[in-house]
Amino acid sequence: MKKASPFICGTVILTLSNFFSRLIGFYNRIFLAGVIGAHQIGIYQLIFPVYLLGFAVCFQGFQIALSKITAEKKATGNINAARYVLRITIILTLCLCIIFSFFVFWYAELICSVFLHEPSCVPCLRLAVLVLPFVGIKNCIHGYCLGIENSGVPAFSLCLEQISRVSSIFLLSVFMIEKMPVPAFLAVCGMTVGEIVSFFFTLIFYFLHKKSADSLSKSTLSASKLSVFHELLSLGIPLTLNSFSVTLLQSVQSILIPMMLYRFYGNRYRSVEIYGILSGMALPFIMFPSTITNALSLMLLPKISAAKTHNDPSYLRRCAILPLIFCTFLGIGAFGGFFVLGPWIGNFFFHDPLCGKYLRSLSFLCPFLYCSSILSTILNGLGKTKDTLLHNSVSLVIQICFILFAIPLYGVNGYLWGLFLSCLFLCFVNYRKVMLHV
């Protein structure tokens, strides 16, 4: 009996885990909406421009580089070099995370008052950045696991994280919510508990796997440590700059949206509330089918890298085209589902007709949103990181222009128009570039 492809098995495992975690996440969003309200969800969402900037600066680019290098080393039988890159990446990530966390923790009041325009975000932001070193180390190990086609660890870690997050939020809401500095702090506490539990699970697995691998393999590093380190930096630094640039533009965008909504509505509370409905309720539903595309992207990057290493053009083309066709059909199906059921979803889950209205408007994004993420992964796997940086940056600049000039005149509709146009542009230029290289 023929054994199933590790790529297919890994994608299925990650898809199921993402699906499970998203379902729990939806319950969590619905529960939080009832406990703390849309305004406090908006405050919770406001910390993410800074928090995700830490991801980009500290480990996101190096995690992708680690996964790509690991896949290439595994394809050539030099797994010890990949394990050495993992150790170097963890040390580098830990140093960057500590520096970033200390800086943000110390200047949290200034950041929240000057940039976020919401002083009540201070305790939320301080707690969130304290967990970054744990998240960084965990993501490095996950990158290594995906490179060796072991998707089980990231999958179980994600499920465990969500279960821990929701359980802790429920318990804290029963016993501790009155003692919270702001209600949104409840959501950040749950996030922190989930990340730490997930970190310890991942760390325990890694040491058990390392001990088992050491007992089975006595081979030595077949390349010099300096050359391996140089390979990590040469790939990781451009990817980090890519992630940083894109995340910085996304952060600017997230900070500007409530400010521009305030210009349109003239009410700060209403502006943050609408931002919470849009980013904390409607967008997570739109991104739900991306559980599949995210899993596919995580497994596809090392697959594309390995195919390129083996110099097999026909196999490389199959690896690129088949996932793209799948994502196109997925996006069309999601568009139809959200367009028809959007108003019902908003009323049934959140008892908010505005959420349903935004879901119907956002449904037009689905085909372009899912395809562009896969196309970006293919380009990264091909080593075209400069192209992905350029394309993503231009796409985000388009969004920011609409935020600055369209939202004050047309409200949320101005943002939705910019989002659609930028997704259309990103999908087109990514597709054009991929077709030139596969």
N, C-alpha and C positions, 0 to 999 in steps of 0.2 A: 504494500500500500504506500502510495506516494505521500511523503511528508509535506505538510502545509508550509508555504513560504513564511520565513520569519517576518518579512515585511508586512504581509497580510495579517498574520497573527498579532504582530505588534500594533498595527493600526486598529484592529478589532478590539484588543485589550484597552488601548488608550481611548477609543471611542466610547466603549462601555463605561469606563471610569469617568470620562468627561461627562457623559450623559447622566450617570448617577450623581456626580457632584453638582451638575447644573440643576437637577431636580431638587436636591437638598438646598442649593443656593436660592432657588425660587421660593421654596418654603421660607427660607431665612428672610428674603426680601419682603414677602407678604407679612411675616410675623413682625419684622421691624417696622413696616409701614403702619401696622396697628398699634405698636407699643410706643414708638417715638415720633411718628408722623413724617409727612413728606418734607417739611422744612428741615428737620434734623437729619434726614437722609441726605438732603442737599448739603448740609454742613459736613457730613461724613464724606461725601463725594469730593468736597473741596480739598481734602488733604492729599488726594491722589496725584495731582500734578507734581507735588514735591516728592511724594513717596516713590512714584514711578520714575522720577528723575534719578533717584538713588539706584533703581534697578539698572537704568541705562549706563550710569557712570561706573558702577561697581562691578557688575558681572554679566549683564545681558549679552554684550558682544563677545566676551570671553567664553561664555557658555556655548554659544553657537560655534565659535572657533574650536572649542574642545570637542564638541560632538563631531564636527567635520574631520578634525585631525585623527580622532579615535577611529572613525570609520575607515579612513585611508590607511592607518597603521595596521588595523585588523585585516584589511584586504591584502596587505603585503606580509602578514604574519608577524608583525613587530608590535605585539600588544604591550610589552614592557615600556616602550616609548610612550604609548598612550597613558599608561599609569603614571609615568613620570610627569607628563603634561598635566594630568589631573592634580597631582600634588602641588605643582607650581601655580596652577590656576587657583587652587584653594587658598594658598598663602597670599597671592596677589589680591584676590577677592576680599579676604578677611581684612587686610590692611586698608583697602579702599572703603569698605563698609564702615569700619570703625571711625575713620577720618570724616566721612560724610555724615554719619549718625551724630558724632560729637558736634559738628558744625551746626547742623539743623537743630539739635536739641538746645544748644546754647543761644541761638538766634531765633528761636521759634516765635517769640512775641513779635519781633520785628517782621518776620516773614508773613505772619498771619495778618498783621495790621496794615502793612504797606502793600504786599503783593496779593494776598487773598481777600483783603478787606473784610475779614471776619475774625475778631479777637477770640471768639468762643472756640475756634479751631485749635488753640494752643495746646491744651492737654491731649487732644486726639493726635495731633502731629507728633508730639514728643514721645508718646507711647509707641506710635507706629514705627518711627525710625529706630527705636531701640531693638526691634526684632530683625532689622536688616542683615546683620552678620549671620544670623541663623538661616535666613532665607537664601543668602548668597552661597553659603557652603552647601546647603541642600540642592540648590539649582546646579551647582558645578557637578555634584555626584550624579544628578539626573542627566546632565549632558553627556557624561561618560557612559552611563547605562544605555542611553539611546544610541550612542556611537557603536557599542558592542551588540546592539539589537536586543537589549534586555529592557523591554517596555514595562515589565511587571512592577518594578520598583517605583517609577514615577506614577504609574496608575494607582497602586495601592496607597502610596503616599498622598495623592490628591484626594482619594476617598476618605482616608483617615483624617486629613486636614479639615475637610468639610464637616464630617461628623463631629469632630472635636469643637469646631467653631460654633455650630448650631447648638450643640449640647451646652456649651459654656454660656452662650448668649441667653438660652432659656433659663438656666440656673441663676445667672446674674440678674436677669430681669425679675425673678421672683424674690431674691434675697437682698440684692445690692443696688437696685436702680436708684433708690432715693439718695444714696451716698455718692452717686456719679456727679462729677463737676458739671457736665452737660449730658443730656440724654444720648447724643451721638457717640459718647465715650463707650457706651455699651457695645456698639458694633465694632469699635477698634479693639476692645478687650477680647471679643470673640475671635477676631482676626489674629490677634497675638497668640492666644492659646492654640489655635489651629496650626499656625506656622511652627510653633515650638514642638508640639507633639509630632508633626510631620517631620521636622528636622531630626528628632531623636530616632524615629523609625528608620529614616534614610541612613543615618550614621551607623546604627546597629547593623543594618544590612551590609553596608560597605565593609565594615571590619570583618564580618563573617565571610563575605565573598573574597576579601583580600587574603584571609587566612587559608581558605579553601584553594584559591588560585596559587598561593605560594607553595602549598604542599604538592600541587600537581605539576608546577612548572619551575624549573631551575635555570631557565635561559637568561641571558644577560641582555642589557640594552645594546641594540645593534647600531645605534647612531649616537654621536656625541651629545652630551647633555646641552652643550652650548648651541648646537645646531637645532635641537628640538625646542629649546627655549626661544631661539630666534624665530622658528616657524610659528610658535604660538603668538609672539608679539607681532610678527608681520601680518598675520591674519586677524588677530584679536583687536589690535589698535584701530584699524580701519572700521571693523564692525562696531567697536565701542563708539567711535566718532559718529558712525551712522546712527546707532541707537540713541546716542546723546542728542544729536541734531534733531532727529525725528521726535523724540520724547520732549525735548525743549519746546519745539513748536506745538506739540500736543498740549503741553502744560500751559503755554501762553494762551492757547485756544480755550482750554478749560477755565482759566482765570478770567478771560475776557467775556465769556458767554453770560455769566450772571451780571457783570458790569453793564454790558450792552442791553440786556433784558431790563435792567433797572432804568436805563434811559427811555425804553419804550413804555414800560408800565408805570414808572415813577414811584414804585413801592419796593423797598429792599426785601421785605419778608416774602412778598409775592414772587419776586424774581428768583430767590433761592429755592422757593417751593417748586416753581416750574422747572428749574434746573434739576431738582431732585426727581421730579416725575419723569423728565426726559432721560436723564443719565442713569438714574437709579432704578427705574421701573420699566420704561419702554425699550431702551437700548439692550438691556440684558435679555429680553425676550427675542429681539431681532437677532442677537448673537447666539441664541440657543442652538440652531443648526450648525454653528461653527464648532460645536463639540467634535463633529466629524472632520471638518477641514483642519482644525487645530491638531488633531491626532495624526491626520494624514501628513501635515506639514512637519511635525516632529520626526516622523519616520522617513519622510521623503528626503530631507536634507542629507543625512548620511548615505542614503541610497543613491542620490544624484552624485555625491562626492565619490563614492566607490565606483560607480559606473564611469565617471570621468577618469578615475585613476586607471581602470582597466582599458581605457581607450576603445570603447565599444559604441560607436555612433547609433546603431540601430536600437540597441538596448537602452541607451540614454534617451533616445527619442520616445520610446515606449514609456519609460519612467516619467517623462514630462507630460506627454499628451493624454494618457489614460486618466490620471488624476484630474486633469483640467476638464475633460469631458464630463467626468462624474460631478465635479463642482458646479458646472454649468447647469446640469439637470437639477441638482440639489437647490441651487439658487432660484431657478424658475419655479420649482415646487414650493419653496419657502415664500416667494413673492405671492403666489396664489393663496396660500394658507393664511398669511398675515393680512392680506388685503381683504379677504372675506371675513375672517374671524377676529380681526384686530379689535373692533369695538366690543365684541363679546368678551374677549380676554381682559380688556381694561376694566369692564364692569364686574366680571365674575371674580377676578383675583384681587383687584385693588379697590373696587367700588369707586372708580374714578373714570368718568367718560373721557376726560382729557388724555389719559394714558392710551385709551383705545384709539382716539383720533391720531395721536402721534405714531402708534403702531401701524396704522393704515398708510400714513404718509411715508414712514421709514421702509415699508415693504418693498418699494421700488429699488432700494439699495441692494437687496439680497443677491441677485445674480452677479453684480459687479464686485460687491464686498467679498464674497467667498472666493471668486476667481482670482482677484488681485492678490489675496493673501497666499494662495498656492503659487502664483506666478513669482511673487517675491521670494518665496522659499526656493524655487527652482533657480532663480538668478543667484541667490546666495550660495547654493550648492555648486553652481558653475564658477564661483569665485568673482562674480560681477557685483561686488559690494558697492562700488562707486555708483553704478547705475541705479541700484535700489535706493541709495541715499539721495541721489538727484531726483528720482521720480517721487519718492515719498515727501521730500522737502517741498517740491513744487505743488504737490497735491495739498499739503497742509497750508501752504501760503494762500492757495485759492480759498480754502476754508476760512482762514483768518481774515482775508479781504471781505468775504461775505459777512463775517461776524462784525467787523468794524463798521461796514457801510450799509448792510442790508437789515441786520437785526434792529437798529434804532428806528428804522422806517417801517419794517414789516413784521417785527417780532420774531417768534420762533420759525415762522415760514421762511424768513430770510436765511436762517441757519440751515434749514432742511434743503433749500435750493443749492446752497454752497456745498453741502455734504454730498448731494447727488452728483453735481458737476465734478467735484474732486475725485469721487469714486470712479466715475466714467473715464476721466482722464488717466487715472492710475492704472486701471484695467487695460486700457488701450496701449499705453506706452510699455507696460510690462510685457504684454502679449507680443508686441512688435519686436522687443528686444530678445525674448525667449526664442521666437521663431528664427531669428538670425543665427542662433548658436546651437540649435538641436536639429 
